[in-house]
Amino acid sequence: MTGGGRAQLWRLAGLVLGMFGFGFALVPLYGFVCEITGLNGQSDSIRLQSAVLEAPDLHREVTVQFVTTVNGGQDWEFGAEQSTLRVHPGQLYTVNFSAVNNSGTDVIAQATPSVAPWQAAQYLRKTECFCFSPQPFAAGEHKTMPVRFLLDPELPADVDTVTLSYTFFDATGLALAKSTN
């Protein structure tokens, strides 16, 4: 192989390694961008608040939709008791979610929240949510889990629908790894 062919081979190998490294770094980079910008409704603003001051705007209603997903084909049932709710910004509401572990084993589940449109995440105030901590389930166990929230009255007027999505996934391995460290 000539010197030019060998140099070309090294450049191609470097390009392949660079592409692999970029692909490997893409997932944490995407998470970082979502956290900073609130993109995809994932934001540090979605956190538990010890108390909220209620000041309902009775002249305005917003539709809140509840969407649930079980990740990874787990044998679980998971859903909100109601799929939509009309709310007055500034008023505190409670929606119950139901989950059943139909598998024959004990599991620890964790829900990941998301808000759409993504701009609405900064106006969502939660005082209680199952999504903030792992949820242990015995085999066959059923749980009712409340979410208490309000939409800040400063929610932009052009936002008339907010979607709260929760994806439930099996976090048993992760929880066990944390407990042994």
Phi, psi and chi 1 to 4 in degrees:
 res  aa     phi    psi   chi1   chi2   chi3   chi4
   1 MET       -  136.4 -173.9  176.6  -78.4      -
   2 THR   -77.2  164.8   66.0      -      -      -
   3 GLY   -59.6  -38.0      -      -      -      -
   4 GLY   -67.8  -38.0      -      -      -      -
   5 GLY   -68.1  -38.2      -      -      -      -
   6 ARG   -67.0  -41.6 -167.7  166.7  -61.5  171.4
   7 ALA   -63.3  -41.3      -      -      -      -
   8 GLN   -62.8  -41.5 -179.4   71.5   13.1      -
   9 LEU   -61.8  -41.9 -175.9   61.4      -      -
  10 TRP   -66.8  -39.0  -79.6  110.1      -      -
  11 ARG   -63.4  -43.2  -79.6 -167.5  -70.4  -95.6
  12 LEU   -64.4  -41.4  -73.0  173.3      -      -
  13 ALA   -63.2  -41.2      -      -      -      -
  14 GLY   -63.3  -39.5      -      -      -      -
  15 LEU   -63.6  -44.3  179.6   64.8      -      -
  16 VAL   -62.7  -44.8  167.4      -      -      -
  17 LEU   -63.6  -40.1  -74.5  174.1      -      -
  18 GLY   -63.4  -41.9      -      -      -      -
  19 MET   -64.9  -41.4  -71.1  170.8   42.2      -
  20 PHE   -62.5  -45.1  176.4   77.0      -      -
  21 GLY   -62.3  -40.2      -      -      -      -
  22 PHE   -64.0  -45.0  177.6   74.0      -      -
  23 GLY   -62.0  -38.7      -      -      -      -
  24 PHE   -67.4  -37.3 -172.6   74.7      -      -
  25 ALA   -82.4  -10.5      -      -      -      -
  26 LEU   -64.8  -40.2 -157.7   52.7      -      -
  27 VAL   -64.1  -53.2  171.8      -      -      -
  28 PRO   -64.9  -32.0    5.8   -9.8      -      -
  29 LEU   -65.3  -42.8 -178.9   61.9      -      -
  30 TYR   -61.8  -44.7  176.6   75.0      -      -
  31 GLY   -59.7  -41.0      -      -      -      -
  32 PHE   -64.4  -45.8  178.0   71.6      -      -
  33 VAL   -63.7  -42.1  168.8      -      -      -
  34 CYS   -62.2  -40.3  -74.6      -      -      -
  35 GLU   -66.4  -41.6 -174.0  175.3  -49.8      -
  36 ILE   -72.6  -43.4  -72.1  174.7      -      -
  37 THR   -93.9  -15.6   64.6      -      -      -
  38 GLY    80.3    8.0      -      -      -      -
  39 LEU   -57.3  143.3 -174.1   66.1      -      -
  40 ASN    66.0   20.4 -162.4   25.0      -      -
  41 GLY    70.9    9.9      -      -      -      -
  42 GLN  -103.4  114.2  -62.0  179.7   -2.0      -
  43 SER  -149.2  152.9  168.7      -      -      -
  44 ASP   -65.0  -15.3  -82.8  -16.7      -      -
  45 SER   -72.3  -14.1   65.5      -      -      -
  46 ILE   -88.1   87.8  -56.5  175.8      -      -
  47 ARG  -145.7  162.6   58.9  179.6  164.7 -105.9
  48 LEU   -69.9  135.0 -171.3   62.5      -      -
  49 GLN  -117.3  133.9  -61.4 -167.8   -8.7      -
  50 SER   -66.0  -32.3   58.8      -      -      -
  51 ALA  -156.6  154.1      -      -      -      -
  52 VAL  -132.5  149.9  -67.0      -      -      -
  53 LEU   -93.7  119.0  179.2   61.8      -      -
  54 GLU   -81.5  129.5  -76.0 -169.8   83.9      -
  55 ALA  -148.2   74.3      -      -      -      -
  56 PRO   -62.9  138.5  -12.3   21.4      -      -
  57 ASP   -96.3   94.0  177.9   -6.4      -      -
  58 LEU   -73.9   -6.0  -60.5  177.3      -      -
  59 HIS   -92.6    0.2  -58.5  -44.1      -      -
  60 ARG  -134.0  140.0 -179.3  173.5  176.9 -154.2
  61 GLU  -127.0  142.6  -77.7 -168.5  -27.3      -
  62 VAL  -126.4  138.5  175.7      -      -      -
  63 THR   -86.2  127.3  -60.4      -      -      -
  64 VAL  -109.8  123.8  179.1      -      -      -
  65 GLN  -102.9  145.1  -59.0  172.6  -33.5      -
  66 PHE  -118.7  120.8  -55.6   99.0      -      -
  67 VAL  -121.2  132.0  177.3      -      -      -
  68 THR  -127.0  146.4   57.7      -      -      -
  69 THR  -141.1  143.9  -53.1      -      -      -
  70 VAL  -107.2  122.0  174.3      -      -      -
  71 ASN   -83.9  145.8 -169.0   30.5      -      -
  72 GLY    76.6   19.2      -      -      -      -
  73 GLY    63.4   28.2      -      -      -      -
  74 GLN   -66.5  152.3  -58.6  -64.4  -36.3      -
  75 ASP   -86.4   66.7 -169.2   12.4      -      -
  76 TRP  -127.3  155.4  -57.3  -21.2      -      -
  77 GLU  -110.4  138.4  -65.6  172.8   38.5      -
  78 PHE  -154.2  127.4  174.2   51.4      -      -
  79 GLY  -172.3  166.2      -      -      -      -
  80 ALA   -88.3  149.2      -      -      -      -
  81 GLU   -66.3  -22.0  -72.5 -177.4   -9.5      -
  82 GLN  -139.8  143.0   53.5 -159.1   95.0      -
  83 SER   -84.4  -24.7   59.6      -      -      -
  84 THR  -141.6  158.6   60.8      -      -      -
  85 LEU  -149.3  133.4 -178.1   65.3      -      -
  86 ARG   -90.5  125.1  -61.6  -78.4  -64.0  162.7
  87 VAL  -126.4  154.6  -55.1      -      -      -
  88 HIS   -97.5  122.7  -65.4  -72.7      -      -
  89 PRO   -53.4  139.8  -26.6   36.1      -      -
  90 GLY    92.6   -6.3      -      -      -      -
  91 GLN  -107.2  139.6 -172.5  168.5  -23.2      -
  92 LEU   -82.5  134.1 -167.9   61.1      -      -
  93 TYR  -129.5  154.9  -67.1   88.3      -      -
  94 THR  -124.6  129.9  -58.9      -      -      -
  95 VAL  -125.6  130.7  173.8      -      -      -
  96 ASN   -93.7  138.7  -72.1  -42.6      -      -
  97 PHE  -112.6  146.4  -72.8   73.6      -      -
  98 SER  -119.1  138.1  175.9      -      -      -
  99 ALA  -139.4  140.8      -      -      -      -
 100 VAL  -132.2  130.2 -179.1      -      -      -
 101 ASN   -91.9   98.2  172.9   11.4      -      -
 102 ASN   -83.8   -2.6  -69.0  -40.4      -      -
 103 SER   -76.8  166.4   73.0      -      -      -
 104 GLY   -88.9   10.0      -      -      -      -
 105 THR  -129.4  157.1   59.8      -      -      -
 106 ASP   -72.2  142.4  -64.5   -6.7      -      -
 107 VAL  -139.8  162.3  -63.9      -      -      -
 108 ILE  -118.3  118.8  -61.9  172.5      -      -
 109 ALA  -104.9  153.0      -      -      -      -
 110 GLN  -137.9  137.5  178.2   70.6   51.6      -
 111 ALA  -105.5  137.9      -      -      -      -
 112 THR  -107.1  121.8  -57.6      -      -      -
 113 PRO   -88.1  155.0   31.7  -33.7      -      -
 114 SER  -148.5  149.8 -178.5      -      -      -
 115 VAL  -128.7  136.3  179.2      -      -      -
 116 ALA  -132.6  140.5      -      -      -      -
 117 PRO   -66.1  153.3   25.0  -30.6      -      -
 118 TRP   -58.8  -28.2   64.3  -91.3      -      -
 119 GLN   -66.1  -25.6  -51.3   93.9  -53.0      -
 120 ALA   -72.4  -18.2      -      -      -      -
 121 ALA   -57.5  -35.7      -      -      -      -
 122 GLN   -73.7  -10.0   64.1 -175.6  -38.8      -
 123 TYR  -106.4    3.4  -59.9   97.6      -      -
 124 LEU   -93.1  126.8  177.3   64.8      -      -
 125 ARG  -119.6  119.8  -49.6  -73.8  179.9 -103.3
 126 LYS  -112.7  131.1  -69.0 -177.2 -177.7  178.5
 127 THR  -102.2  -14.4   62.5      -      -      -
 128 GLU  -156.8  133.8 -176.5  176.1   -6.1      -
 129 CYS  -161.7  133.5 -175.3      -      -      -
 130 PHE   -64.5  -16.6   58.7   88.6      -      -
 131 CYS   -74.5  -10.3   62.8      -      -      -
 132 PHE   -88.8   -7.2  -67.4  119.4      -      -
 133 SER  -149.4  153.9   58.9      -      -      -
 134 PRO   -61.8  146.5  -19.7   30.5      -      -
 135 GLN  -116.6  107.1  -58.3  -66.4  -39.3      -
 136 PRO   -75.2  136.2   20.1  -23.7      -      -
 137 PHE  -128.3  126.9  -78.4   85.6      -      -
 138 ALA   -75.3  161.4      -      -      -      -
 139 ALA   -56.6  126.9      -      -      -      -
 140 GLY    79.2    0.4      -      -      -      -
 141 GLU   -73.6  143.1 -177.0  178.0    4.8      -
 142 HIS  -113.2  136.8  171.9  -90.8      -      -
 143 LYS  -132.1  144.2  -75.6 -172.8  179.1 -174.9
 144 THR  -107.8  125.1  -60.3      -      -      -
 145 MET  -125.7  117.2  -55.3  170.1  -63.7      -
 146 PRO   -83.0  151.5   28.5  -32.1      -      -
 147 VAL  -123.9  121.4  172.3      -      -      -
 148 ARG  -109.8  125.7  -69.2 -176.8   51.1   80.6
 149 PHE  -150.7  164.2   72.0   95.2      -      -
 150 LEU  -145.2  154.2   69.6   72.6      -      -
 151 LEU   -97.2  129.0  -66.6  174.7      -      -
 152 ASP   -60.2  136.9 -168.7  -63.8      -      -
 153 PRO   -59.5  -17.3  -21.8   30.7      -      -
 154 GLU   -78.6    0.8  -62.4  -61.3  -44.0      -
 155 LEU   -51.8  128.8  179.2   72.6      -      -
 156 PRO   -52.1  141.6  -26.8   34.6      -      -
 157 ALA   -62.1  -26.8      -      -      -      -
 158 ASP   -78.2   -5.6   64.7  -28.0      -      -
 159 VAL   -92.6  108.6  176.8      -      -      -
 160 ASP  -111.6   -6.4   60.5   -2.0      -      -
 161 THR  -139.3  131.6  -57.9      -      -      -
 162 VAL  -124.3  132.4  174.6      -      -      -
 163 THR  -109.9  123.3  -57.2      -      -      -
 164 LEU  -102.8  116.2  -56.4 -177.5      -      -
 165 SER  -110.8  140.7  -60.4      -      -      -
 166 TYR  -131.4  126.5  -63.6   94.3      -      -
 167 THR  -110.1  120.4  -59.1      -      -      -
 168 PHE   -92.1  131.4 -127.2   22.5      -      -
 169 PHE  -137.1  160.6   64.3   93.2      -      -
 170 ASP   -79.0  114.8 -174.2  -11.3      -      -
 171 ALA  -112.3   19.8      -      -      -      -
 172 THR   -58.6  -49.7  -54.4      -      -      -
 173 GLY   -61.1  -42.6      -      -      -      -
 174 LEU   -64.9  -44.9 -177.8   61.9      -      -
 175 ALA   -64.3  -40.6      -      -      -      -
 176 LEU   -66.2  -39.3  -66.4  175.7      -      -
 177 ALA   -64.2  -39.8      -      -      -      -
 178 LYS   -66.3  -37.1  -77.8 -175.3  176.8 -179.3
 179 SER   -73.1  -22.0   68.1      -      -      -
 180 THR   -89.5  -11.3   58.9      -      -      -
 181 ASN   -87.8      -  -72.5  -19.8      -      -
